[in-house]
Amino acid sequence: MKKELKLGDKVKIINNVDINGNKIETYEPYYIITDINGNEIELSSIRNNMIYKFNKVKKNNLKKVEE
């Protein structure tokens, strides 16, 4: 059973494409969910104690990172 994604979850991108199917480069081992709008998930990274918006991807293109 797949766990529901929520704000603040750490996730990995399964296929390196954004919500429009455009190829994207990933630079982090995981990203943080900072917004959820239906099937669209906004991802951000944290560096130097600052949050940087990364991109939006589809919910089914993410895998939750277990801690």
MOGI-V772819 format. One record per backbone hydrogen bond with DSSP energy under -1.0 kcal/mol. CO is the residue of the C=O (numbers start at 0). NH is the residue of the N-H. E is the energy in kcal/mol with one decimal. If there is no record, write none. Layout:
# MOGI-V772819
co=CO nh=NH e=E
co=CO nh=NH e=E
This chain:
# MOGI-V772819
co=5 nh=8 e=-2.0
co=8 nh=32 e=-2.1
co=9 nh=64 e=-3.0
co=10 nh=30 e=-2.9
co=11 nh=62 e=-2.5
co=14 nh=16 e=-2.7
co=15 nh=23 e=-2.2
co=17 nh=20 e=-1.7
co=21 nh=17 e=-2.4
co=30 nh=10 e=-2.9
co=31 nh=43 e=-2.3
co=32 nh=7 e=-2.9
co=34 nh=41 e=-2.7
co=36 nh=39 e=-2.0
co=38 nh=58 e=-2.5
co=39 nh=36 e=-3.0
co=40 nh=56 e=-2.5
co=41 nh=33 e=-2.5
co=41 nh=34 e=-1.1
co=42 nh=53 e=-3.2
co=43 nh=31 e=-3.2
co=44 nh=51 e=-3.1
co=46 nh=49 e=-1.7
co=49 nh=46 e=-2.3
co=51 nh=44 e=-2.7
co=54 nh=42 e=-3.3
co=55 nh=18 e=-1.5
co=56 nh=40 e=-3.1
co=57 nh=60 e=-2.1
co=58 nh=61 e=-1.3
co=60 nh=13 e=-2.8
co=62 nh=11 e=-2.9
